[in-house]
């Protein structure tokens, strides 16, 4: 079990580093999303649900388009147990009008067969 837990933590680091801190181009984001999430992936944000890697890539591309730069840093290392991974991050960026933003969030993701299948986020700031 310890090995799969390490793999799940590494998957979360890839979620932040390769997806959220990754490319801005929607097609490149889709390639990464397809590696990290299942076809049946469901992401739960406060005001929207996203289904599948394509919709996830579109949401991340739209988020990135609202900033000149955006970066996420893991501030609580991911921990995993029972097919779930959780972590905390801080995001910083500069809006297109030049204003600085900082926001923080907590992620919980379910993992099955080496891919994320469901996502819950709670975030604040902006």
N, C-alpha and C positions, 0 to 999 in steps of 0.2 A: 504494500500500500504506500510506503514512503516514496517509492519511485514515481508512482502516478501523481502524488501530491506535488513533487518537485516539477513534474511535467506541467501540471495545471498552473503552478506559479509562473513558470516560464511562458506559458501561453498568455497569461495576463500581461506579463511584461511586453510581449509582442503586440498585444492589443493596444497598449499605450504607445510603445515606441514605433511600431511599423504601421499602425493604422491611424491613430489620433495625431501622432507626430510625424506621420509618413507623408506621402505625396499629396498634393492638392488636386491633381488631375483625377476626375471621376473614374476614368477607365483603369488607371493604375490603382486607385483605391479599391476598385472592384476586385482586381486580381488579389490584393492582400486580404480583403474581406472573404473571398472564396476559400482562402487557405485557413482562415481562423474561425469562421462560423459555418454552421450547417445550412442547408437549403431551407430548412424549416425554422431557422432562427427567428425569434421574436424579441424585439427590444422595447422596453417600457420606459418612456420618458413621461414627465408629468402631463404633457398635453398631446402626446402622439404615441402611437404604437407603430413600430417598423417591422416588416416581415421580409426576411430573406436578405442575402448579401447585397443585392442590387439596391434595395431601398436603404440599407445601412450606408453603403458607399455614397449614395445621393445625399443623405442627411449630413454625413461628415463633410462632404464637398461643400454643401451649403453653409455649414458652420465655418469652415475655413474661409469661405468667400466674404464673410462679414468682418474679417480681420486682415490687416496687412501682414501680420505675423501672429502666430499662435503656437504656444508650447505647453505641453502637459508634463508635470513632474510627479512621480510617485512619491508620496510623503509618508505613507504607511505601507510597508512592504506587503505584498499579497500573502494571504494565508488561505489554505485550502483544506477542505474536509468534506467527505461524503458526496463528492461530485459537484461541489460549489467552490468558487473562488471569490474572495472579497479583497478590496484594496481601497485606498484613499489617495486622491490626487489634488494638485493645485494647477490651475490653468492660468496663463498670463497671455496677454496679447494687446495689440494696438488696433483699435477700430479704424475703419476706412477714413473717418474724419480726424484721426490723430489722437483720440482719447485712449488712455491706458485702462485696461480692464484686468481684474483678477477675480477668479472664481474658484470654488472648491467643490469636490464631490466625493461621494462614496459609491462604489460599484459592487454589485453582487452578480455573478454570472454562473450559470449551470453549465457543466461540461459533460459531454457524452461522446465516446469514440474519438477523443482528441480534438474536438471542436466545441465552441460555445454554441449552446442551443437556446438560451434565454438570458436576458439582461434586464436588470433593474438599476436605475440610477436615481440618486437624490443629490441635487446640486443647488448651490446658492451663490449669489454675487453677480457681478457683471459690470 
